C-alpha cells in the first residue's frame, strides 16, 4: 500500500510540476491514445470484467454434460431385541453419474442467453473504450490550450511591463499624468494575476492528463485531424443508430431477455435424465467392499404437473423483463439522437467561432499596433493602448479555446456515432479483440456428444420470439422526424 501511494504521489508531482523529467522528443496525440489504450486502468478493468462474463457461456454449456460424484459413508446401528442387543458397523463407497438428455430447451435457451449477454458486454466494453479515448483527447487538447494561454499571458505581462516603463518615462518628462501611470500599474497587476491563474489551470490539466494517459505530458505536438468526422448530420445519425455501442448492447440484451422467456416457458415441458451408479459396502469388522457390490442404470422422466404458480410467474416475469429490454433499446436510440444532435451542433458552433476568432485576432493585432503608434504622437491615451492590448489578448484566448472546443466536438461526434476506437484512431495500435477470448473459452470442457445433446434439447423447445416487432417501424419514423427537427441549421 505504501509503495502504491508513493507511485501515485510521484505521478501527481510530475504532472503538477510541468514535466521536469519530460523526454526531449515531442509527444503526439497518437502516442497518448496508444498508451492509454494499453494501460488505462478503467479500460483494463472493463476488459477483465468482459473476460469474466465470457465464462458464463461454458457455465451454461455445462448443462449438456454429465455430472459425476463420489460418495462414501459409514453407518452404525444398534437394535434392542428380546434376545439381546444387535450392533452393526458398515461402510460403503460409490460413484454416480447423471446426464441430461432433454430439458425442453432450458439448457439450450440458457446458452443462447449467455451468448447474447457476452455480445452485449463486448459492446459495453466498446463504450468504455470510447469514453476513455474521448477523455484522452480532451486531456491532450486541454493541456495544449492551457500551454498556449500561458504563453499569451506571459507575452501580455512582458508588453505591460514595457508599457509601464514607457509610462514612467513619459511621466518624468511631463507628457502624461500620474493617472496614466496608475492605469498601467493596475493592468500589470491584473496581468500577473491572470498569469498565476493560467499556471494553476495548466497544472490541473497536466494532472488530468497524467491520470488518464498514465504519464505526464511533455512537448505536445498539434493534434492531427481525426479520421472519419462526418460533414453531414443525417449521415452521422444513420451511423449512430446502427453502430453506437449503447444501442447495440441494448439490442443484444433484448436477445438475451427473449431467450430467457423461452427458457422460462420450457419449465412446463418434461425433462429426461439418464443415471448410473456403482458401489460397494461391507461390515467394518471384515472390511471388504467387494462383498456387496451393486450397479444400477436407468432413465427418469420428470413432468411438472403443479408448481403452485411458480412457473407461470417466472414466465410473466421474463416477459416483463423482455418488455423492459425492448423499451431500453428505444431509450438508447433516443439518447443517440440527442448525443449526435448535441455534438454536431457544438461542432458547427465551434467551427464558426474559430473562423470568427481568427478574424478577430487579425483585426485586434492591427488595431493594437495602430493605437500604439498613435499614442506615441499623442493621438491616443495610455488607457486606449491598455484597452486595445486587453482586447487583443482576449481575442487570442478565445481563439485558442475555440480550437480546443472544435476538436473535442469532433471527438464527441465520433463517439456518438460509435467510431471513436483505438485502432480507428491509431492504425499502429494492436487492437484488443474481446471475441478472441470468448471463442477460446466457449467450448471449454466440451465432450464429443455435446452437439447431439444440444440438438436434442432444442427439439420441440419453445421458440425465441421477438418482443414487440410491430413497434419498430413507428419508432424509426419518429426518430427520423425528431432528427430532422433537431438537425443544426444549414446542414
N, C-alpha and C positions, 0 to 999 in steps of 0.2 A: 504493500500500500504506500509506504514512504517513497519507494522507487518510482511508482506511478505518479505520485504527486509532484516529485521532482521533475519528471519529464514534462508534465503538463505546465508546470511553472516555467520551465525553460522555453517551451514553445510560446507561451504568452509573452515572456520577456522579449524574445526575439521579435515577435510581431509588433510590440509596442515601441521598441527602440529603433524602428525603421530599418531593420535588417542589417545590423552591423557586420554580420558574418555572411552577407549575401554573396552569391557567386558573381564572377566577373561578367559572364555572358548574360545577355538579356533573356528574360523568360517570356514565353508566348502563351496565349490562351490555350493552344493545343496541348502544351506541356501541363498546364494546370488541369485541364479536363482529363487527360490521360492518367495523371497521378491520382486525382480524386476517384476516377473510375476503378482504379486498382486498390485503393487504400481507405476510402471514406468509410468510417465505422457504421454509419446509418445504412449504407448500401451493402456492406459486408454482412451486417446483421440480418437484413432482409433476405439476402441470398441464403444464409444459413436457415432461416425460417422456411424458405421455399424448399430446401432440401429435406427439412423435417416433414413438410407437407407431402413431398413425394412418397414418403414411407406409408402413407395411408392406402396407396394402391396395392402394394404387396400384402398389406394387412387385410384388405378386402378380398384379395385373391386367395388368401389362406383358407377361406371357406370352401374352396374347391378341393382341398387336400385333406387327407386323413389326420386324425389326432391319435396319438399312441401314448398310453400311460402305463406306468409300472406301479403296482400296489403290493404292499407287504403288511401282514397283520399277525398279531399274537393274541390269543384268547385264553382266558382262564375261566373255568366254570366249576361250580360246587352245587351238588344236588343232595338234599337230605331225603333219605328213604327209610322205611321201617327196617330195612336190612342194614342200614348204616349210611355213611356219607360217601358219595362218589365224587371224586375230583378229576379234572382233566385239564391238561395244558396242550394247546395246539398252536401251530404256526402255519402260515401259508404265504405264498407269493404268486403273483400272476401278472400277466401283461394283457392289455386290452386295446383294441383298435376300433375306431369309429370313422365311417366315411359317408359324407353327404352324397346322395345320388340325385336328389331332386328337392328343391326348396320352393318351387313355384315361382322362381325368379328373384327371390330375396337376395341371394348371393350375387347373381348376375347384375341386378339393378344397383346393388351396393358398389360393385366395381365401376359401373358407369358413373355413379355419383362421385366416387373418389377421383376418377379421371377428369371429370369436369371441374372439380374443385382444384385439382392441380393446375389445370389450364387457367382458371380464374386467378390462382396465386401467381402464376407467371406474369399475367397482365398487371397485377398489383405490384409485382417487382419492377415491371417496366415503368409504372407510375412513380414509384420511389426513385428509380434511376433518373427520370426526367426532373423530379423535384430537386435532387442533389445537383444535377448538372446546371439547372437554372440558378441554383444558389452559387455555384462556382462562377458562372458567367456574371451574375450580379456582383459578387465579391470582387471579381477581376476588374470590371469597369468602374466599380466604386473606388478602388484604390487608384486607378488611373485618373479618375475625375478629381479626387482629393489631392493627388500629387500636382495636377495642373492648377487647381485652385490655390494650392500653397505657393506655387511659382508666381501666380498672378498677385497674390498678397505680398510676396517678397518684393516683386517689382514695384508694386504700388508704394510700399514702405520706402524703397530707395528713392522714388520720384518725390515723395512728400518730404523726405529729409532734405533733398536738394532744394525743394521749393521753400522750406523753412530757412535754409541758409540764404537763399536769394532774398527772402522777405526781410531777414535781419540786416542784410547788407543794404537793401534799399531804404530800410527804416533809419539806418545810421546816417544816410545822406539826405534824409527828409523827403524821399519820394512817396512813401506810404506812411500810414499811421500805425499806432500800437494795435489798433483793432485788426488790421490786416495780419500782423504777426500772430496775434492770439488765434485768429481763424486758422492759420497754418499749423499752429501748435495743437489745436483741437482735432483737426483732421489727422495729424500724425499720431496722436494718442489713440484715436479710433482705429487707425490702420494697424497699430500694434496689437490692439485687442482682436481685430479680425485675423491677424496672423496667428495669434495664440489659439484662437478657435479653430482655424484651419489645421494647425498642427495636431490639436486634440482629435479632430474628426478623422484625420489621416491615421492616427494611431488606432482609433476604433475600427476603421476599415481594414487595417492590416491584421488586427486581431481576428476579425470575422473571416478574412481570407485564410489565415493560418488554421482556423478551426475547421473549415470546410474542405480545404485543399490538402492540408497536412504539412505545410511548410510556409515559412514567412515569405512574402513577396520580395522580389529583387527589382531589377530594372525591367518593368513590364513593357513589352512592345505593344504597339497599337493592334487591337484585335482585327483579324481578317473578317470579311463578310461571312455571315452564317449561311450555310448551304440550304437551299430549298425554301427560302422565305417567299410566301405567295404574294402575288401582285393583284389578286382578285379575291374579294371577300367570299363570294359564293363557292369558289373552288376550295378555299380554306375550310369552310363549313362542311362541305361534302366530305372532305378527307377526315375532318374531326369526328363526324358522326359515325364513321366506319373504323377509324384507326385509334381513336382515343382510348387509352388503357382502361379508364374507368368504365366506359361503355362496354368494352369487350369483356372486362371482368364481370360486370353485371349480367351480361348475356350468358357467360359460362356458369355463373352462379344460378341463373334461371334453369339451365340444363340440369344442373345437379339437383335442384329442387324438384324438377319434374321427374327425375329418376327416383327420388325418394318417395314421391307419390305412388309410383308404380310398385316400389318395394313395400310400401305400407299396404297396398291392395293385395299383394302376394301373400300377406299373412292369412288371408281367408282360404288359401289353397292348401292341399295336403303336401306333406313332405315325406320323403323316403330316405332312410338311412340304413346302411349296412354295418353290422357289428361282428366282431370276432374276439374271442378271449382264450387264453391258455394259461393254466396254472396248476400248482400242486399244493398239498397240505399234508401235515404229519404231526404226530404227537411229539412234544418236546422230549419225552423220555427216550424215544428212539427216533431221533430227528432224521428223517429221510423223505424229502419232498417227492421222490418217485413212488412212494407208497400209494398215494391217491392223486392222480393227475386227471385233468379234465380239459377238453377243448370244445368250445361252443362257437357256432357261427349262425348268423341269421340276418334278417332284414325286418325293419319295422316301418310301418306307415302311420303317420300321425295326421289326423284330420281335426281341425278346430271346429267344434260344434257350438260352444258358448264360451265367451270370454268376458262376460259382464259388460259389454260395450267397449272394451279396451281397443280392439282392432278398428272398429268404426270411428272411434275418437282419434286414433292415430291417423287414419285416412283424412279425416276432416282437418286435423292439424297440419298435415303435409300439404293439403290443398291450399290452405290459407298462407302457408309459407311460400308456396309457389306463386300465389297471387301477389304477395309482398315482393317477391323477386321480380315479377313482371312489372310491377309499378316502379321498382327501383331502376329498371332499365330505362323507362321513360324519364324518371328523375335525372338520371345521369346524362341522357341525351339533351335534356333542357339545360343542364349545367354546362354541357359543351357549347350549346348555343350561346349561353351567357359569356363563357370564357373566351370563345373565339371573337364574339362581337366586341367585348371589352378590350381584349388585347389588340384587335385590329384597329379599333377606334383610337386607342392610345398610340399605336404606331403611326397612323395618319397624322394625328395631332403632333407627335414628336417630330416627324419629318417637316411639317410646316414650321414648327418652332425652330428647327435647325436652320432652315432656309432664311427665316426672318432674323434669326440671331446672327448669321453670317453677314447679312446686310447691315444690321445694327452695329456690329463691331467695326465694319469698314467705315461707316458713316461717323461713328463716335471717334475713331482714330483720326480721321481727317479733321473733325471739329476740334478735338483736343489740341492737335498741333497748331491749328489756326488760332485758337484762343490764346495759346502760349505766346505766339508771335505778336498778336495784337496787344497782349498785356505788356510786352517789352517796350512798345511805343506809346503806352498809356491809353490805349483804346479799350482795354478790359481791366477789370479789377482783379485783385487776388482771389476774391470769392468766386468770380467767374471761372478762373483757372481751376480752382479746387472742385467746383461743381462739375465741370466738364471731365476732369480726371476721374471723379467718382462715377460718373455716367459711363465712362469707357470701361472701368473695371467691372462695374455691374453687368454691362453687356457681355464682357468676356466670360464672367462666371456663369451667366445664364446660357451662353452658347455651349460651354463645357458640360453643364448639367443636361442640356437638351440632347447633346450627342450621346451621353450616357443613357438617357431615357429612351432614345430611339433604339439603341442596341438591346436594352433589356426588354423593350416591347417586341422586338423581333423574336427573341428567345421565348417570350410568353406566347406568341402566336404559334410557334413551332410546338411548344409544349401542349397547347390546347388541341392542336392537330394530332398529337401523338407521334411527332417526328423529332423530338429532342433527345436523341440517344447517342451514346458514346461512339460507336462505330460509324454512325452517320455524320458526326461532327469531326471526328479524327479517324481517318481511314487506317492509320497505322496501329490503332489500339486493338488489342486482342479481345474480341467480343466474348462476353460471358453468356453461354447458352444454357438456360435452365432446362431445356428439353433433353440435353445430353445426360444429366444426372437422372431425370425422370425415366428415360429409356433404360438406363443402366440398372435401376433398381426395380423396374416394373415386374419382371418375372423372377425376382429373387426367390429361391426355394421352389421353383416350378418342378412339377413332376410330369412324366410323359402323358398321363391321362387327363391333365388339366383341360385341354381344349375340348375333349369329349364330354367331360362333366359340365363345362360351361355351356356347350351347345345343348346338352340335355336339359340343363336348368332353365334355359330360356324358352323351351318348348311350352307353348300354351301359357306363358307368363303374361301378366297384364302389360299391355303396350305402354310405351312412354308417349304421352300425348302432350303437344304444346299447349301452354296456358294462354288463353285469350288471343288466339291468332287473329280473330276478326278485328281487333283494335289496332293492328299495326298500320293499316293504310291511313285511317284518320290521323294517327299520330304523326306520320310522315308529312301529311298535308298541313297539319297545324304547325309543325316545325318550320316548313318552308315558308309559310305565311309570316311566322314570327321572325324568321331570318330576314325576309325582305323588309320588314318594318324596322329591324334593329341594324340593318346594314348602314355603315357610315356613309354620309353624303358624299357624292362624287365618285362612287365606286359601283 
